[in-house]
């Protein structure tokens, strides 16, 4: 790997996003929905909460689809 690609893997922005993923990963679904809807949170926190919401959604909602389709189904189901 070139040093440029290593820089992107270790960038502060990327590290911050993964920190938001870890922080929101322990929250229950109703809190994740509230964070996604609340414009007071940063876009990164809201996107991390949405990602964790997609992961935590039951199979009845996601229908076992690939991530992109699951995300659409979850947004529709939770109206976010």
N, C-alpha and C positions, 0 to 999 in steps of 0.2 A: 504494500500500500504506500502511496505517496504521503508526504507529510501534510499536504493540503487536505486529503481525505481524513487523516487523523484529527486535524483541527476541527473539522465539522462534527466528528464523533464526540469531541470533548468540549464543544462550545458551551458557553454559559447559558445561552438560550435553550439548548437541548437539555442540559443538566437541570435547568429550572423546570422545564416541561416534565421531565421524568420525576422530579420532586413533587410536582402537582399531581401526577398520576399516583404516586405512592400515598400522598396525603388524602386524596379523594377515594382511593381504593378501599378504604376501611369503612366508608359511609354507607348507610342503608339507601335503598332506591329512592325513597321519598326525599331525602336530603339532596341526592344527586339531581333529581328533577328540579328542586328548588334552586340549586346553584346554576343549572343550565339556563333557567328562565330569568335569573336575576342579573340585570345589566350592570349592577354595581361591582360585580366581579370582573377581573380582566378576561380577555378573550382566551388566554392560555389556560386559566383555571377552568373556565366554562367548557373548553374543548376537552380538557382532561376529564372533567366530570362526565361529559357526554360519552367519551370513550369507555369509561368505567361503567356507565349506565348500559351501554351496548353489551359489554361483557357480562354484566350481572342480570340482564334480562332473561326471563325464562324461555325455554325452547318453544313454548306455545306462541310466543310473540315473534321470535326470530326465525322459526320454521327451519332451522338448520342451514340457513343460507350463508353465502360468503359475507365477509365483513361489510362491504359496501351496501349490499342489500339489507343486511341486518340493521345497519345504521338507519336506513330509510324507514324500515318497519318499526324500529324503536321510536324514532322521532314521531311517526304517525300515531303509534299506540299511546305514548305519554304526552302527546300534543306539545312537543318542544321544538 
